[in-house]
């Protein structure tokens, strides 16, 4: 391989993350695509939206992953009465020291689960904007850095719209992926029933007993290695053509942003690294297209009336742009 650093990382760190993927797949049965795409997002350093009906294991997945990484984990249950200070923190008066002290909010963590993010008002949703984009929080005029890993995973229910606040485009663009958590296949669901029959209760699963497989330091090391993944000029041109095509598509009112193009490049590199390669292929970029674009593309009203879905547009995009040889 081209990079002298890469073989050692393939033999060590890459093997660790392969083991981590297998371990998480054994806990979250029947969601192999979800697990694989979560690993890509983690290594690319991108925040994630998990969308799925209740009971499909979204919260369990994030909790288990945090434990397997030995990462600090916080969860926020977002409701209409949650305020920005409930997420970021605030200053309170300490009567013992007779001074104001900072009480940090749950955002000061390594992995943050924002449950049902579309149930909290825009003012509270916006409290996460600076944290997600700048990896810092400003309180009382003071900028406070967040942990190096800082990773936000937000969940939302696609079926309930009454009393919800859909995320605006500017905030959606700050999420690397939107992952659809679907029902497991019949064989996997049968295995879940067998596990329940044997006495396994996921609600009472003691995640603290899970043996850690990787560390936060290994994640940060892998992110450094991923930056060195090679992308040829024809691949860069292919990526640019895909992005430009979203901006010219007749069914789309809003295409991919420059931020999403950079994110697509990072995700493609992470996907290649997990596959044990030090170079990106067209298939790496194609594999990342659906989770990366589905929440960024805005359909024209007439396309929505015709029942067109973003995933269908993405599929047509991939078929229309020539693949470099």
N, C-alpha and C positions, 0 to 999 in steps of 0.2 A: 504494500500500500504506500501511497505517496508520502504521508506524514510520519516522521519518526516517532511522534508521540502516540499516534493512533493505535498501532498493534498492541501496545501494553494496555491501553484503555479498553480495547476490545476483549482482551483476555481477562481483565479484572472487573472494571466498572461495568462494562456492557453485560458481562455474565451475571453480575449482581442484579441488574435491572430486569434481565430475563427471568431470574428467579423470583423477583418481586412481582412481575406480571403474572406468573403462574400461581403464586401464593394468593394474590388478590382474586384471581379467577376462581379459586377453590372456595373462597368465602362468599363471593357474589356470583352465584351460579347462574349460568345462562346469559351472561352479558359480556362475551369476549370482545366485541367491537368497542363497547363502552370502556372497558379496562385498557385496551390498547391505545385508544385516543386520549384517555386521561394521562397515560404515561407520556405520550408525545407532548401534550400541553404542559405537563410538569417540567419536562426537560427543555422545552422551548421557552419556559418562563411566562406562559400566557394564562390569563384567567379564563374561567369556564362557566357557561350556563348549562345546567342539567334540566331538561324539560321532560316530564313524564307523569303519567297518572300516579296517584298514591299507591304505595305498596310495592313498588318495583325496585326498592333497595337503594335509592339515591343517597339517603343520609348514611346508611350502613356502609356504603362504598367509600365515602369520604372519611368516615371515622376509622375504618379499617386501614385505609391507606396511610393516614396520619400516624397510626400506631406502628405500622410496618416500617415507617421512615424515622421513628423516634422524634417526630416533629411536634412542636407545641401546637395545640389545636383549640380553637374556640368556635362556638356556634351561637348565632344570633337568630332567634325566631322573630321574623319581621312581621309586624302588625300595623294597622293604621295609626296607633298611638305611639309608636316608637319615634323618638326624636334624634336628630343628629348627635347630640351629646351622649345619647345612650350607646352610640357606636364608637365615637371618637374619644370621648372622655370630657372632663371639665375640671375646673379648679374649685376646690372647696376650702372653707376656713377651718384650720386645725386649732382648736382651743388650747391644746397643750403647748404648741409652739407659738401660738398667737400669730400665725402667718397663713397665707394661702398656699396650698400644695396641690399638685396636679394628680388627679385620679385618672389614670389611663383607661380607655375603653377597650372592648374586646378586639378592636382592629389591630392592636399591638400584639400580634401573634404571627406564627409562621404559616399556618393553614387556617383560613377563615371560611366557615360555612355560613352563607347568608340564606337561610331557609325562607322560601316564598317571597322573593325579593319584589315581586309585583304586587304584594299586598301592602306595601308601605308607601307613603306619599313621595312625590318627586323631591321635596326638600331633603328628606332622609336618604333617598337613593343617591342624590347628588353628593352626600357626605362621603361616599365611597370614591368619587371621581378622582380627587387629588391623590388619595391613597393608592388607587389602582394604577394611575398613570405616572405619578412622580415618586412613588414608594416613600412618601412622607406625609405627615399630617401637620397642619398649622393650627395651633391652639393659642389664643391670646397673643397673636403676633409672633409666636415662636415656632419655628419649623423643627419637627421631631422626626427622626429617621425611623423607618420600620425595618424589621429583620430582613436579612439578605434574601431569604427564601420567599417572603411574603407572597401568598398565593390565595386568590379569592375563588371560591366555587359557590355559585348562586343557583338555587333551585326555583322552579316555578311549575305550576299546574296548568296544562294547556286547555283544560276543560272549563274552568271557572273564570268568568270574566266580570261578574257582578262584584262591585266593590274593590276592583283591582286597578292598578296604575301601570299600564304598559311602559316599559323602559323606552326612553327617547333614543333616536338614532345615534346621537353623540355618545351615549353611555353604552349602547349595544356594541359600538365599534371598538370599545375598550376591552371587550371580551374576545379572546383568541378564537374560541370554539363555542358553538351551541350544539350540545350532544343530546340526541333524542334517546331517552331510556324507554325502550319498548318492552312488551311482554316477552318472557323467555319462550323458547321453543318447547314443544310438548315433552321431549325427553328431559330437558333441564328442569322443567316444572315438576315432572315426576320425581326427579332426584331430590328436589326441595321437599316434596311430600314424604319421601323416604327418610330424609334427614329429620323432619318433624316427627315422624313415626318413631324414630330412634331416640327422640328426646331432645334434639337440638332446638333451642328457642333463640332466634336471632335478637329478639327484644332484650333478652337477658344475657346475650353473649358477652362474656367478659373479655373485652378487647385488650385489657391490660395483660392478659395471659398470652396474647399473640407474641411470638418471638420476632423481634425486629430483624429485618433483612438488610436494610440500607440505612444510611445516615444522611442528614441534611448536608454535611460536608461532601459526601459523594455526589449528591444532586448538583451542588454548585460546581464540583470538579467536572462532572459530565457536561454541564452547560458550557464550560470553557472549551472542552474538547469539541463540542458541536459547532462552535464558531469556526473551527478550522476545516470543517467539511467543505470539499470543493464543489463549486457550481460553475459549469462551463458557460461560455458566452451564449451558445445556442439555447441553453436551458434558461438563462436570464431573458433572452428574447422571447422564448415560449411563455414564460411567466408574464412578461409585459403584455404580450398579445392576448392572453387570457383575461387579464385585468382590463385592458382597453376594450375588449369585446363586451364586458359587462356594462360598460358605460355607453355602448352604442346599441345594445340589444333593444329591439322594438317593444318588448313586453316589460321592460324595466324603466322605472322612473328615476331610480338611484342605483348606480353601480358601485363597484369596489373602490374604496378610498386608497390614497397612497399608504396610509398606515396599514391597511389590510394587505397590501402587496408585500411590505416588509415582513409582516407577520406570516404570510404564506411562505416566504423564503425560509424563515426560521423554522417553521413547522416541517417543511420539506427536509431540511437538514436533520432535525431531530428524528424524523421517520427513517431517514437513511442510516443514521447512527444506530438506532435500535435494530436495524436489519443487519448491522455489522459491516457497513460500507463507509468509506471516507469520501464518497461522491454522491451527488443527487441525480436521480433518473427522472424521466417524465412521469413514471408511475408513482414516485414519491409525491410529486405535486398533485397528481390526479387524486391520490388517496386522501389528501388533505382538503380537497375542494369543497366537499359537501359540508363538513362541520365548520369550515372557515367562512363560507359565503352565505349559508342559509339565513343567518340573522342580519346580514348586511345588505342584501339585495331587496329593494322596495319595488313591488310590482305596480304597474299602472292600474288604475281603477277598473278599466275594461278587462284587463287580464284576470283580475281578482273575480270579477263577475262571471268570467268563463270558467272559474274553478281551477285556474292554473296555480301550481305550487312552486315555491323557489327551487326545490330539489329537481323538478322537471326542467326548469330553465338551466340549472347548473349542468344537468346531464346533456342537454342540447349544446351548451357552450363547449363542453369537453369534446363533443363530436364534431364541432365546426372548426375548431382551431387546429391546424396541422401540427402533428408531433414531430419534433426535430429528429433527424437520423444521425 
